[in-house]
Amino acid sequence: MLDRLRPVWIANAEGVGEVAGACREAGRMALDTEADSLHAYFHKVCLIQVTAADRHYLIDPLALEREEIRPLLDVVADPAVPVLMHGSDYDLRVLDRDFGGRIRGLEDTQVMAQLLGEPRTGLGALVEQELGIKLDKRFQRANWGRRPLPDGMLAYAAADTAFLEELASRLRRRLEELGRWSWAEEEFRKLEEIRFVAPEPDPLAFERIKGVRSLRGTDRDVAYSLFLWRDATARRLDLPPFKVLGNASLVEISSKRPGNLEELAAIPGLGPRFARRWGREILAVVARPKAAPPRAHHTRDDTWLTPEVKARVKRLAVARDVAAQRLAISPGLLCPRAMLERIATCDGPALHSRDLGDCGLTGWRRGVLEDEFLRVFEEE
């Protein structure tokens, strides 16, 4: 695969400029990214893959200053150069976060497949189905922050953009035959507005650990203290928390409360090596735990809905499901539950004027569902 694709490794500003020029000359490009989200606490883009006119480039952002990537960002922000991606949501967020990148002229092949009602919308499944090419997916969980990258990972990365143009061409043709290409364009424009938003701390993160809710008293205090220690240690070492201490081990330590290194090492899944590296810190936490906060309880997101509105949501969902079946697409794609709930709580002039656009039903979805949804309201 690598010999066939022959990707060019780009690790300097001059190379980025050449890639940007190639994309403008081709008038169309494919783009993907690889990050180290499973291998670092502070995730970062570690590789940017680009294909233009059957030439494949692997850009190393770890070897470049942010401004040295600017020529490529200028191209992807130009709607005159369409950018093909697959499952772009995450890529759009990290490009914005790490480089301030904005994409215009986006075309997402996963969205195309969803609007065609394809049951499998992963890149590997679609490339095999449409092009008869089986992609190697061994490196989905690989550490893209390592250097140098072995040949297998280079081939994997290049393949993620190498076939997007031909795939997109085939899927677009099918969408146009169904009269749904305008639906896809509408979805692409929405994706283009995605921005990175730093996640808020999850107040239930500790409670979500399997086994924590069964702990009581000091055991629970130890678990909470280990939870805090693990996060602080992971941040300091730039490691994902699970690589410092797994959830099952955290709960096991909390329930057994070892008093020395030998007892810690004897806990299943840990061992002497773990005890030598982390033992003294963990034993100090176990000996002097902080008081855990009161138990937090997860509440259903729909508790604010009245029984009347909940019943309306169910009727709207039935109407949506019938329409989705007729179109052979996912009900959740046609109208997600959050949109159903917003429409169900809609009232006032918007309904009286038979216009659900003000209630959140817009674009192609409105064309498909508005009459059916208004009928639900009228029949109450």
N, C-alpha and C positions, 0 to 999 in steps of 0.2 A: 504493500500500500504506500509506504513512504517513498519508494523508488518511483512509483507512478505519479504521485502528487508533487514531489520535489519542492516542499515548502522552503521559502527563503527566510532565514533568521534575521530579524532586524533589531539592533541594539544600539543605534546611534541616531542623532537628529537627521543626518543626511539621508539615512535609510527611510525614516518616517516620511520625509519630504518626497522621496521617490514613490512610496506607496500611495501617498495622497495624490500625486500626479497621475499614477496609473489608474486610480479610481475615477478621477475626473475624465481622463481620456476614454475609459470604458463606458462612462455614463451610467454605471450601475455597479453595485458592490454587495458582497455578503459579509456579515460581521458577527462575531461571537466573542465571548470572554471566558476566561477560567480564573477562579479565585481559590483562596486557601481556607475556605470557611470551615472545613473539618479539621484544620491543622493549626489554627491560630485563634487567639482571643480577639484580636483586632483584625478583622478580615480585610483583605485588599485584593485588587485585581492583579493577577500575576502574569497574565498572558492575554493578548488581543489578537484574534485571528481575523484575517481579511482575505477575501478572494475577489479578484477583479480580472475579467477577461481570461479566465482559466489559469491565472497565476495566483499562487497561494503564499501568503506572508504570515509569519508569526512574529509579532512585535512584543519585545520584552520591556514592559513598563518599569520593572525593577531596576533596569540599567539606565533609565531615562529620567530627566527632570520633567516635572509636570508641563512646563512650557514647551518642551521639546516634542510633546505629543500634539500640540496645538494644530499643526497642519492637518492631521487626520480628523480632529474634532471639527475643524472648519468645513471639511468635506461632508461629514455626516450631518452637519447642521444645514446643508444646502439641499432643499427639496428637489432641485434639478438632478440630483444624483440619488436615485432610490437606494435604500439600504434594506437588504433582505436579512431577516433574523428568524430564529425559531425559539418560541417560548421566551420572548424578549423581556418580560416583566422584571426579572431579577437583574438582567444585564443593564437595563435602562437605569435602575436605581444605583447600581455600583458605579457605572460610568459617570453619573451625576455626582455621586459622593466623592469619588477619588479624583476626578478630573474636571468637574463642572460641565460634562458633556451633555449636549442636547441633540436629539436625532429628529430630523424632518425627512419626509418621504419614506417612512417606515412601511415595510410589508412583512408581516409575520406569518410564516407557513403553518405554525400551529393553529393560529386563529383561522386560517383558510380551511384547515382540516376539520376544525370544530364546526364551522358553518356548513360543511359538507356532510356533517353527521358521522364522520369517521369514528369507529369505536376505539381505535388506538391512535393517539395523536403525538406520540413521541417521535423524535427525529429518526431513530433507528428503524422503527416500525414503518414509517412512511417511506423512507428511502428504499427499504426492501420491497415494500408493496408497489410503489410507483416506478422504481428504477431497476429493481432486481439486484440491488447491491446490499450486501450484509456488512454493516459497520461493526467495528470492534469497540465494545463498550466496557472494556476491562478497567479503564482508568477514570471512571466517573467519580470515585472517591479518593483519587490520587492527590498527593501534595504538590500543587503547581508552583509552590514557592521554592522548591528545590532547584538547584543548579549544579551541573548541567542537567537538562531534561533528557532522558534516554530516548532512543529512536522510536520506540513504541508509543510513547506519550506525544512525541512530535507528530506522528502519523495520525493518532487519535484526534489531536487538536485541529490539524489541517482538514480532516474529513468532516468536521462539524460545519465548515462553510463551503467545502468543495462542491457539494451537490445541491446547494440551496437554489441556485438559479434555475436549473432544470426542474427541480421539484416544484418551485413556485410557478413556473410556466404551466406545468400540467394541472396544478390545483386551480390556478386562475381560470384556465380554459373551462374546467368543470363548473366553477362558480358562475362564470358568464353564461354558460348554457342554462343554469338554473335561475338566472336573473338575480344572483346574490352578490355580485362583485361590489356593488355599492354598499352592501352591508359590511363587507370586509373593509372597505375604505373608511367607513365610519368607525369601526373598531380600531383601525390603525391610528386614526387621528386622536382617539382617546388615549391610546397607549403612549403617544408622543408627549402627552402632558404629565406623565408619571415623573415624580421627583423623589429623591431620597428624603425620608423623614426619620430622624433618629428615633428608635423605639423607646417608648416609656418603660421604666422598670416594671416588671411583672410582679404585682403584689402577692400573687398566688404561686410564684415559682417554687418556693419551699414546700408548700402544701401539695404541689403536683408530683413531688417525688414519690414514686411507688414505695409504700411501706411506712412513710412518715406518719400517716394518720393513725397507725396502730401503736405508735410510741406514746408513752405517758411520762410525766414527771421529769426526772433528771435525764432519762433517755432522750426525751424530746429536746431538752435544752442542749444536750451534747450534739444531737443531729443539727440543730439550728446553728450552733457554733461552728461545726464542721462545714456546713453550707457556706457560712461567711468566710471562713478560712480558705476554702477551696476557691471561691471567687476571687479573693484578694491575691492568692498565689497564682492563679491562672492569668490574671491581669498583669502581674509583675513579670511573669515568664513568657507572656504572649502565647499561651497555650489554651486550647479549648478546655473548659472545666472537666469534662469527662476523662481527659488525659492526665489530669492530676489525681482525681479520685472518682470512681464510678458511683452511680446512685446506689446500687445494691451494696457495695462495700461501705458506703457512708452509713446506711441504715444498720448494717451488720456491726460496724464499730460502735455505733450508738447504743445498740442493745446489749452488746457484750462488755463494753467499756474496759478495754485491756489496760493493765497497769504497768506493763513493761514491754520492751521490744519483742521478746519471745512470744508473748500472748498476742501481740499485734500481728506478727508474722504468721501465726498459726491460723488466722482467720482465712477461710477459703477465698481464693482469688487475689490474695495479697502476697505473702511470701517474704523471705529474708531481704531480697533486693529492695522491695518497696519499703520495708521497715527501716533499712539503712538510710534510704533517701529522705523519707518523710517522717519517720517514727518519732523523733524528739518533738517536732512541732505538733504532731497529732496528739501525742500523749499529754502535752501541755494543754491543748484544747480540751481533751477529755477530763483532765484533772480540774480545770477551772472554767466550766462552761458558762456562757451568758444565758440569761433567762430568755426563753423563746417567747415570741409574741402570742397573744391569744389566737386560738384557731380561727382562720379565715375561712369563710364558706363561699363557694362559688354559687352564684345565682344565675338562673336562666336569663338570657338576654331579652326574652320577650315578656318578662313579668310586668312591664308597663302597659301591655296591651289588655284592654278590657275583654271580657268573654264575648261580647258582641263583635269586636274587631277580630278576635281570634277565629271566630266562626266565618267571618268574611274572608280572612286570609285563606282558609281552607277552600272556600268556594272559588276564589280567584285562582288558587293553585290547581284546582280541577280543570278550570277553563284553560289555564296555561298548559297543563299536561296534554290536553286534547290537541291544542295547536302545535305543541312540540312534536307529538307523535305524527301529526299530519306532515310536518316539515322534515321529520326524521332527524331532529337535532336534540341535544340535551335540554331538558326543562330548565336546569340551572343556568344554562347559557342564554336561553330565551328570556327568562325573568328570574333573577336570583331571589331568594327569600327576603332579603333586606328590602328589595324593591317592592315585593308583594306587600310587605308590612307598611311601607311608606304609602303605597297606593290605597291600602285598606283604611288608613287613617285620614285620607284626603276627603275634604268636604268643601262645601261652599260654592262660589261662582264657577270654579273650574269644572265641577261636575254638572252644574246646571247648564253650562254652555257646551256640554258634551266634549270637553277638551281635557284629556288626562295628561297633556304635556306638562302642565304646571304641577302635576302630582308626581313627576319623575319618569313618566313613560314617554320616551322620545325616540326619534329616528326610526329605524326599520322595525324596532320592537313595537313602537306605537302603531305602525301600519298593520302589523300582524295581530295585535292584541286589543286595540282600543275598543272596537265594537263588542268583543266578547266580554271585556271587563265592565263596560258600561251596562251591559245586559245583567251582569251580576248585581250591580247597584240597583238597577231598575226593578229587579225581581224581589227585592227585600220588602 
